[in-house]
Amino acid sequence: MPAVPQQNERVELAMKILDCRQRLRRVGWDLDQAERLRAEMERLERKLREIDE
């Protein structure tokens, strides 16, 4: 049964990454906020890759 909680975590991370991408599109020319969103996306993607390993 440990696969189910792990799958839920993967889905949550994917949804957060999607949310960051959508917010990044709306940021426009605010470079500071864009950098923060990119850093958050990278952190979430790393965590997702760790789960997959």
N, C-alpha and C positions, 0 to 999 in steps of 0.2 A: 503493500500500500504506500510506500514512501514516494512512488512516482506521482501520485495525485497531488500532494502538497507542492512538490517540485514543479509540476506542470502549472499549477495555479500561480506560483511565483514567477514563472516564465511569462505567463500571460500578463500579469501585472506589470512586469518590467517592459514588455513590448508596448503596452498601452501608455506607459509613462514616456517611452521614447517617441511614440507617435505624437503625444501631446506636446513634447518639446519641439518636434519638427513643425507642428502647426503654429506654435507660438513664435518660432524662429521666422516663419514666413511673414508674420504680422509685425515683427520688430522694426523692419525697415532699416533706417540708417543709424539706429542706436547701437553702436559698436560694442559698448560695454555689456549691454544686456545680451547681445548676440553671442559674445564670447562666453558669458556665463551659461547660456543655454547649450552651446556646443560642448562645454566642459561637462555639464550635467549629462548630456547625451552620451559622451564618451565613457563616463563613469558607469552609466546604466548598461551600455553595450558590453563593457568589460565584465560586469557582474553577470550578465546573461551568458557570455561565453564561458565563464567559470562554472556556471550551472550545467552547461552542455558537456563539459569535460568529465 
